[in-house]
């Protein structure tokens, strides 16, 4: 897709971009540009997913506190995006690199055709030797179409271009087995499988500067692992972090599956991340086993309950009885229909004049579902 170059996704959070004074740290951007040059020389093609537009906008507008109303946040994002992208362009230009700006929302990626067009544009930029700078379009985003955090956006971009490595720069060293502020907590250097215990230690939201915490980073790792894309979470201000990582040095926490459990097509990766889930299904243990161990489709008989309101064709999450996410897929029935059909066998559904159409097909076909186990 990109010749001999290996694609590297680098996500940089607000807490890494700003200094102790809360202002964009341009000296850090200069050091990042030097690191990007180094990894390019080593045969990598970097794509940067950045946060920080709203923070830059607050500074530019002279606002000392983050607004709570949407129009003010969007105004700050609009103003700050100019400041942020200009700062990246200036830093990269100093080392002879050209950058581009790509702004995305869920509206862009929920559409399969728009998703593919975004992929084609990114691949062409990389082929031309440009370093794309990607951010969520906070100026036009509303809650229904937001990614919510750039960890999810970074995972989506990594899947979009089939990256070889994704790195998330954080303000802590990685994932710990307990509260990272407690001295007895230890860094987990390698994760080969995301379990409920790993999700539990990911815990709360972490830094108050950005919108994503460790939990969102681990959720991003879960998708990337089934796609066969390693993810590293590390301290973003560690010395020469990117060159050290691409050289194979152990830094932070590395998420890399021992083996990809299922055949993961580009279409399934779009299902996993392209659109937000519109609701969820709860399935019994038999259905859980069928999905995770046999690669089966989901039938109504295995469903024990629903949450949220969704229409046929929407993306929904599939949870086990403990509430643990095991899959996501495109549902073939509305939430009202699923509520009526839940627990009923195909033969029983066929005898019901209202639900007979659901007896002819699966609720979620295995070709339109991604399983995270």
N, C-alpha and C positions, 0 to 999 in steps of 0.2 A: 504493500500500500504506500509506503514511504521510502522505498529503496532499502538501503542497508542501515538506515537510521532506526534506532529504537526509541519509541515514544515515551516520554516521561511527563507525568502530570504532577505539578507542584501546587498544592493548595496552601495559601498563606492567610491566616486569620488576623483579625483586627488586633488582637493582643500582641501579635508578633510585629505588625507593621508600625505600631505607634510606640513612642518612647514613654518614659515615666511621667512626662508632662502631658500625656494624652494627645500629643501632636504627631502627625506623620513623620516618621524617622527617615529622612532622605539619605542619611549616611548608611542606614541598613539597606535601602534600595540599591545603593551603589555597590555594596558588598554582595547583594543578591545577583546583580548584573554580572559581576565577576565570576560568581559560581556558575551562572547559566552559560557563560562563555566556556568555562572549563568543561562542563558536561557535553556541550556541543562538540568541542574538540575531541572528546572521548567517544563520539559516535552516537550521541543521544539527541533527540529533537524535543525540546521542552515546550510544554503548554502550561501557562500559569492561570490558576483559578484564584482570584483575589477577593478579599472582603475590604471594608474600610471606606466605601463611598459616603455613607451617611456620616461617619465620624469626620471625614474631610469637609463635608458640607457644613457641619455644625461650626467648625473652626472658621470657614470662609464667611459664614453668615453672622459670626459673632455670637452664636448661641452657646451658653455655658451648660445647659442641660438638654438631654435628649427629649424631644417632644413626644407626646403620647398620641396625638391625633395624626391620622393617615396623611392628610394633605401636607402637613409640615414635614413629616418624614420623607415624603416623596420629593418635596422641594429641596430638602437637604441632600437627598440622593442625587438629584439632578445637578445641583451645584457641585457637589463633592466628586461626582464621577469625572467631571472635567479636570479637577485638581489632581485626582488620583491617576487617571490615564496619562496626563501630561507628565507627572512625576515618573511614572514607569518609562514613558517614551524618552525622557531626558536621561534617566539612568542607563538605559540600554544603549542609547545613542553614543554615550561616552565610550562604550566598549565595541562600537561598530555594529550593533544589532538593531534590527527594525522590529517594532512591535505593532500589533493591531488590537483593536477593541471589539470584543464580541459580548453583547448583552443578551441574556436568555431569560425566559420565564417558563413556567409549566405550560402556558398556552402554546409556546413554540415547540415543546417536546412531546406534549400529549398527542399531537397530530403526528401520525406515522410518517407522512410525506415531509412535513416540516423538520422532523427529527433527522431524516435522511439527508435533507438539504443542508442542515447544520453540520452533519458529519462531512459531507463533501467539501464544504467551505473550509472546515478546519484542516482536513487532509491537504487541500491545495495550499493553504497558508504555510503548513509545515514543509511541503515540497518546495516552496519558494524561499525557504530559509527564514521565514518570519516567526517571531515568538508571539503567539496569540495570548492576549490578556483577557480572561473571561470573568464576568461578574453577573450576578442576577440583576435584572433590570428593575431595581426597586422603585423607579419613577412610575412605572406602569403596573407594577405588581399589586394585587390585592390578596387578601388571605386565601381565597379560593384557588389562586394560580401561583402561589409562591412555593419555592423549594423549601423555604423556611430556614435553611442554613446552607452554607457553601460546602460542607462536607458531603452532603447528598449531591450537590451539583458537581463536585469533583469526581465522585464515583460515576455519575452519569456520563461525564465527558470521557473518563477512562474507558468505560464500556463502549461509548460511541465510536472511539477511534481505535479500540482494542489496544490500549496502552500496554507497555511491558512492565511498568512500575508506576505506582501512585504514592506520592509522599504528602503527608499532611503535617505542616509546620504548626506546632502548638506552643503554649507558654509553659508546658510541663514536659518532662522527659519521655512520657509514654503512658501506657496503661499499667496501673499498680494493682496489687492484690488487695488493697484496702484504701483508706483515705490517704491521698498522696501527701497531705500535710503532716501525717503522723510518722514519726521516725521508724516505727516497726514495719511500715508498709514497704514492700519490695517491688521493684520494677519487673514486669513480666516481659521477658525479652523476645519470646516467640509464641505465637498462637497458631495452631494448625486446625482448630475447629472451634466455632462459636457455639457455646453451650449456654443454658440458662444461668449458670454460675458466672460465666464471663460477662454476660449482659448485666448481671446483678452488680459485679464489682465496677462496671462502667459508671454506675450510679447517676449522680445529679448532673447539673449543667456546667459545672466548672467555672471558668472565667466569666465575669460579669460584663466584659467588654464586647463580646460577640454574641451571636445568636445560637451557636452550636456548642454543645459540651461533649464530654467523652462518649456518652451514650450514642449520639448521632455519628460519631467517628466509628464506633464499633458496628453500628448498623450499616454504615457504608462499607466497612471491611467485609461484612457478611456477604454482600452482593458480589464484591470483587473476588472473594475467595472462590465462589462457585464459578466465576468467569475465568479463573486461572490467572488473575492479575494480583501480584503481591502488593500489599499496602504497608507503608511504614508510618507510624506516628512518632514524631520526635520533637525535641526542643528546637524551635525554628531559629534561635540565635546561637546554636552550637557552631563552633568554628568550622568553616568549609563543609557544612553538613551535606550538601548535594554531591560534591565530588567524592566524598568519603562513602556515601551510600551507593553510588553507581559503581564504585570500585569494589563493592562487596563487603565493606566494613559494617559490623554490627553497631547499630545506633538506634536507641529508642525501642519501640515494640514493633516487631515484624509479623504481619498476618499473612500466612501463606499456606494454603490447603495442601495436605499431603498428596491429595489427588482430587481432580474435579469429579464430583459424584454423579453428575448427569450430563448429557449432551446439552450444551448451552449455545443456542443459536443467537444471532444478533436480534432476531425478533423477540426471543425470550428475555434478553437483556433490556429491550425496550419495555416489555411488560413489567419488569422488575423496577424500573426507575423512571420511565418516560412520563407517566401520569401518576398522580397521587391516588391512594386507595379511597374509594367512595363509601366503603362500608366493610363489614367483615362477616365471615361465617365461622361458627364454632363447630368442630367435627369431633366425632367419638374416636376411641383408640383404634378401632378397626379401620376407619378411614385414614387415620394418621399413618398407620402401618402401610396401607395400600399406596398412599402417596409417596412416602419417603423410602420405602424399601422395594416396592414393585413398579414404581413409575406409572401408577394407574391414573385414570381420570377420576374426577370427583362426582359421585352420584348423590342424589337427594337423600338416600337412605342413611348416609353417613353424617348428615348435618343434624346437629342438636339445637342450634339457635342462630340468630342473626343479630347484627348491630348496625345502625345507620340506615340510610335510605339510598338505594341505588337502582339503576335501570339496567335492562339487558344491554350488554356490551360494555358496561363499566368495569374498571379494575377493582377488585376486592381482595382483602387480606383473608387468609385462611389460618385460623388459630386452633390449637388443641384445647382441651378442657381446662388447662391451667392458665390459658391466655397467652401462650407462647406462640409467636409467629412462625409458621412452618412453610407457608407458600403464599404466592400472589398470582392471580389469574384473571382472565376476562370472563365474567359471569354471563350465562346465556338466559337469565331470567331476572325479573325485578325482585326487590326485597319483599314485596307483598306475596309474590308467587312462591318464593323460597320459604317464607314463613309457613305457608300452607302445605308445602310439599315436604318439609323437613321430616326425616325419619321414615318416609314412605318408600317402599320398593318400587321398581319400575313397573311391575305388573299391577300393583295397586294404583299407581298413577294413571295407567292406561285406562282403568275402569272408571276414573273420575272425569266427568264431562268438562269440568273447569280446568283440570290439571293434566288432561290426557296428552297435550303436546309435550309436557316435560317427561313423559314416559318414553319418548322416542329418542332422547339424546341426553348427554351428560350435562350437569350444571356448569362444570368447567372441564373442557377437554384438555388432555395432557399436553397437546401441542400449543395450547394457549395458557400455560401455567408454568411458573418457575418455582421449583422446590428448593428451599434453603438448607436442606439436610443432606 
